[in-house]
Amino acid sequence: FDGGWLAVIYEMQLRDGARIYFHRFTWCDNVGSLKRVSRRFFFHRKGIEFVAGLAWHPDGERLIVSFGVGDGESWLGTVDAADIRATLYSPDQRDSRVA
C-alpha cells in the first residue's frame, strides 16, 4: 500500500468491567517501521468488535475489511483507499480522540 504495508489493528479497553474494542489503520514503510496511524474508530458500535482481515478489492481502489461483532456476527465492509490515506497521521502527533 503506497510503497509500504497497511494493516488494521484492534485495541481492547476495559470500562466498568466491559470490553470495548477500537480499531486503527497502521502504515509501515517498506522496511517495517511504523510511520502512520489513524485515530481510533469502530465499525458498528462501541463494544465487542474485532477486525479479522484486510485485502484489496478487485477494483484496486477500495479495501475489503472483515470483522466480527459481539462474538457472534461476521461482517465484510469496504473502505476507499483514498479515505484511508486521508486518515493517516504521524504517530508522533498525539491524538487521543475517539470516534
Backbone as CSV, one residue per row, in Angstrom:
resi,resn,N_x,N_y,N_z,CA_x,CA_y,CA_z,C_x,C_y,C_z
1,PHE,0.860,-1.163,0.000,0.000,0.000,0.000,0.906,1.224,0.000
2,ASP,0.908,1.961,-1.107,1.726,3.183,-1.215,3.202,2.939,-0.897
3,GLY,3.736,1.821,-1.372,5.151,1.528,-1.175,5.502,0.930,0.168
4,GLY,4.510,0.628,0.968,4.744,0.040,2.289,3.666,-0.978,2.592
5,TRP,3.324,-1.091,3.867,2.377,-2.102,4.323,1.280,-1.466,5.149
6,LEU,0.035,-1.733,4.776,-1.124,-1.249,5.520,-1.698,-2.394,6.334
7,ALA,-2.066,-2.108,7.559,-2.718,-3.098,8.418,-3.853,-2.405,9.152
8,VAL,-4.768,-3.184,9.655,-5.792,-2.672,10.558,-5.699,-3.512,11.825
9,ILE,-5.654,-2.831,12.951,-5.477,-3.492,14.245,-6.655,-3.166,15.148
10,TYR,-6.763,-3.889,16.235,-7.750,-3.510,17.239,-7.084,-3.361,18.587
11,GLU,-7.677,-2.495,19.399,-7.228,-2.240,20.766,-8.403,-2.532,21.680
12,MET,-8.166,-3.227,22.782,-9.232,-3.524,23.722,-9.038,-2.716,24.997
13,GLN,-10.142,-2.170,25.492,-10.132,-1.456,26.763,-11.199,-2.062,27.657
14,LEU,-10.968,-2.020,28.955,-11.996,-2.407,29.921,-12.602,-1.138,30.501
15,ARG,-13.904,-1.020,30.404,-14.628,0.106,31.003,-15.752,-0.469,31.851
16,ASP,-15.668,-0.240,33.134,-16.668,-0.762,34.075,-16.864,-2.263,33.893
17,GLY,-15.772,-2.981,33.672,-15.814,-4.421,33.515,-16.232,-4.917,32.144
18,ALA,-16.570,-4.004,31.230,-16.993,-4.404,29.880,-15.847,-4.189,28.896
19,ARG,-15.725,-5.101,27.933,-14.713,-4.958,26.891,-15.231,-4.028,25.793
20,ILE,-14.378,-3.101,25.402,-14.682,-2.199,24.285,-13.494,-2.250,23.341
21,TYR,-13.783,-2.485,22.069,-12.741,-2.593,21.057,-12.771,-1.381,20.135
22,PHE,-11.600,-0.882,19.833,-11.420,0.180,18.846,-10.427,-0.324,17.807
23,HIS,-10.438,0.279,16.649,-9.552,-0.122,15.562,-8.715,1.064,15.125
24,ARG,-7.621,0.768,14.447,-6.770,1.779,13.824,-6.192,1.188,12.544
25,PHE,-6.055,2.010,11.528,-5.231,1.644,10.384,-3.804,2.036,10.733
26,THR,-2.861,1.198,10.367,-1.448,1.499,10.572,-0.727,1.310,9.244
27,TRP,0.265,2.151,8.996,1.052,2.041,7.778,2.527,2.017,8.150
28,CYS,3.210,0.970,7.659,4.647,0.827,7.866,5.357,0.981,6.532
29,ASP,6.558,1.539,6.564,7.323,1.678,5.326,7.808,0.303,4.857
30,ASN,8.542,0.282,3.768,8.938,-0.996,3.160,9.937,-1.801,3.991
31,VAL,10.477,-1.216,5.061,11.346,-1.984,5.959,10.649,-2.312,7.282
32,GLY,9.352,-1.974,7.380,8.568,-2.358,8.545,8.520,-1.368,9.688
33,SER,8.991,-0.136,9.483,8.928,0.880,10.541,7.574,1.575,10.511
34,LEU,6.942,1.672,11.676,5.647,2.348,11.779,5.815,3.827,11.445
35,LYS,5.062,4.300,10.472,5.166,5.694,10.039,3.862,6.461,10.156
36,ARG,2.719,5.785,10.051,1.420,6.457,10.071,0.397,5.600,10.809
37,VAL,-0.532,6.259,11.489,-1.651,5.591,12.155,-2.908,6.429,11.943
38,SER,-4.053,5.814,12.089,-5.309,6.562,12.073,-5.775,6.767,13.508
39,ARG,-6.740,7.630,13.695,-7.339,7.710,15.023,-8.187,6.463,15.243
40,ARG,-8.569,6.219,16.470,-9.359,5.041,16.809,-10.772,5.169,16.240
41,PHE,-11.338,4.031,15.859,-12.707,4.028,15.338,-13.350,2.679,15.618
42,PHE,-14.652,2.613,15.405,-15.365,1.346,15.466,-16.221,1.239,14.211
43,PHE,-16.622,0.014,13.862,-17.394,-0.208,12.655,-18.892,-0.022,12.883
44,HIS,-19.466,-0.712,13.878,-20.903,-0.632,14.134,-21.211,0.152,15.394
45,ARG,-20.615,-0.282,16.492,-20.879,0.359,17.785,-19.750,0.005,18.746
46,LYS,-19.603,0.817,19.769,-18.616,0.506,20.795,-19.057,-0.756,21.514
47,GLY,-18.104,-1.627,21.728,-18.393,-2.890,22.403,-17.448,-3.950,21.901
48,ILE,-17.937,-5.188,21.850,-17.120,-6.303,21.371,-17.160,-6.302,19.855
49,GLU,-16.034,-5.970,19.277,-15.927,-5.862,17.828,-14.446,-5.983,17.489
50,PHE,-14.107,-6.849,16.574,-12.688,-7.047,16.284,-12.478,-7.288,14.800
51,VAL,-11.422,-6.707,14.295,-11.075,-6.864,12.888,-10.401,-8.219,12.683
52,ALA,-10.655,-8.814,11.513,-10.075,-10.126,11.231,-9.186,-10.118,9.989
53,GLY,-9.449,-9.257,9.019,-8.646,-9.287,7.806,-8.790,-8.016,6.983
54,LEU,-7.848,-7.848,6.054,-7.811,-6.675,5.183,-7.217,-7.109,3.851
55,ALA,-7.882,-6.784,2.742,-7.398,-7.167,1.415,-7.886,-6.147,0.390
56,TRP,-7.170,-6.047,-0.718,-7.597,-5.181,-1.808,-8.870,-5.723,-2.448
57,HIS,-9.775,-4.847,-2.753,-10.949,-5.171,-3.569,-10.464,-5.330,-5.008
58,PRO,-11.123,-6.149,-5.828,-10.684,-6.303,-7.219,-10.633,-5.000,-8.022
59,ASP,-11.381,-3.969,-7.602,-11.340,-2.705,-8.356,-10.056,-1.915,-8.119
60,GLY,-9.230,-2.314,-7.154,-7.960,-1.664,-6.886,-8.061,-0.287,-6.262
61,GLU,-9.278,0.137,-5.911,-9.467,1.459,-5.305,-10.030,1.375,-3.895
62,ARG,-10.515,0.212,-3.515,-11.083,0.013,-2.185,-10.398,-1.168,-1.524
63,LEU,-10.546,-1.225,-0.212,-10.081,-2.381,0.541,-11.280,-3.042,1.204
64,ILE,-11.204,-4.355,1.327,-12.234,-5.135,1.989,-11.748,-5.419,3.407
65,VAL,-12.601,-5.170,4.381,-12.274,-5.414,5.781,-13.259,-6.450,6.315
66,SER,-12.746,-7.489,6.951,-13.620,-8.448,7.632,-13.505,-8.198,9.135
67,PHE,-14.647,-8.322,9.809,-14.638,-8.070,11.253,-15.802,-8.807,11.907
68,GLY,-15.666,-9.032,13.199,-16.702,-9.680,13.981,-17.333,-8.700,14.951
69,VAL,-18.593,-8.922,15.243,-19.336,-8.072,16.182,-19.989,-8.972,17.223
70,GLY,-19.811,-8.605,18.478,-20.497,-9.285,19.566,-20.174,-10.760,19.708
71,ASP,-19.010,-11.185,19.297,-18.611,-12.597,19.395,-19.617,-13.550,18.746
72,GLY,-20.434,-13.026,17.783,-21.407,-13.909,17.168,-21.812,-13.527,15.754
73,GLU,-21.278,-12.429,15.224,-21.618,-11.997,13.874,-20.346,-11.735,13.087
74,SER,-20.373,-12.088,11.803,-19.253,-11.801,10.910,-19.706,-10.812,9.851
75,TRP,-18.849,-9.842,9.543,-19.202,-8.792,8.585,-18.055,-8.549,7.617
76,LEU,-18.407,-8.047,6.441,-17.449,-7.536,5.468,-17.828,-6.094,5.171
77,GLY,-16.822,-5.248,5.017,-17.057,-3.864,4.633,-16.003,-3.439,3.621
78,THR,-16.270,-2.345,2.947,-15.275,-1.788,2.034,-14.967,-0.356,2.444
79,VAL,-13.726,0.031,2.208,-13.257,1.381,2.517,-12.439,1.865,1.328
80,ASP,-12.712,3.084,0.871,-11.914,3.659,-0.211,-10.484,3.879,0.261
81,ALA,-9.527,3.484,-0.564,-8.119,3.669,-0.224,-7.813,5.147,0.017
82,ALA,-8.437,6.031,-0.763,-8.210,7.474,-0.588,-8.678,7.942,0.791
83,ASP,-9.771,7.377,1.295,-10.255,7.744,2.629,-9.283,7.280,3.704
84,ILE,-8.701,6.100,3.520,-7.713,5.622,4.491,-6.498,6.542,4.485
85,ARG,-5.997,6.868,3.298,-4.841,7.775,3.200,-5.105,9.084,3.949
86,ALA,-6.321,9.605,3.818,-6.669,10.890,4.440,-6.704,10.812,5.961
87,THR,-6.860,9.611,6.525,-6.952,9.488,7.985,-5.616,9.230,8.656
88,LEU,-4.590,8.886,7.892,-3.301,8.514,8.477,-2.486,9.733,8.875
89,TYR,-1.901,9.690,10.041,-1.037,10.769,10.523,0.179,10.156,11.208
90,SER,1.179,10.968,11.446,2.394,10.504,12.102,2.080,10.100,13.543
91,PRO,2.600,8.958,14.015,2.333,8.566,15.400,2.934,9.526,16.418
92,ASP,3.818,10.425,15.977,4.366,11.436,16.878,3.331,12.494,17.228
93,GLN,2.303,12.630,16.391,1.225,13.572,16.672,0.267,12.917,17.649
94,ARG,0.060,13.514,18.775,-0.799,12.944,19.811,-2.253,13.146,19.419
95,ASP,-3.037,12.081,19.344,-4.463,12.178,19.030,-5.213,11.166,19.860
96,SER,-5.786,11.601,20.966,-6.473,10.693,21.851,-7.990,10.700,21.617
97,ARG,-8.454,11.421,20.597,-9.887,11.466,20.326,-10.380,10.085,19.922
98,VAL,-11.588,9.777,20.312,-12.202,8.513,19.977,-13.429,8.788,19.142
99,ALA,-13.653,7.942,18.147,-14.824,8.098,17.270,-16.099,8.046,18.067
